[in-house]
Amino acid sequence: MRKVMKFGGTSVKDAQMMRRVVELVSKERADGHEVVCVASAVRGVTNALVKMVTPPPKEKDVDGHVDKLEALHHQIAGELFGDPE
């Protein structure tokens, strides 16, 4: 049987929650299911993207938002995969 599992927001908000998603998907696979996993934005990302464009921002404001999003994703990746160096 094929299962589609969708995760986003709070369920992928940090490395700990992403590990939980992996556990859930792995369990379904171990139970013999073919799993299609859909991951959407990490908690807060959609709101941050909206803030970037409404009202029309100054370039420095957009850069600040991008820097914060980049830092968030680097932090999560570092916790999941270790130091990229």
Secondary structure, DSSP 8 states (H G I E B T S, - for coil): -EEEEEEEEGGGSSHHHHHHHHHHHHHHHHTT-EEEEEEEEETTHHHHHHHHHSS---HHHHHHHHHHHHHHHHHHHHHHH----
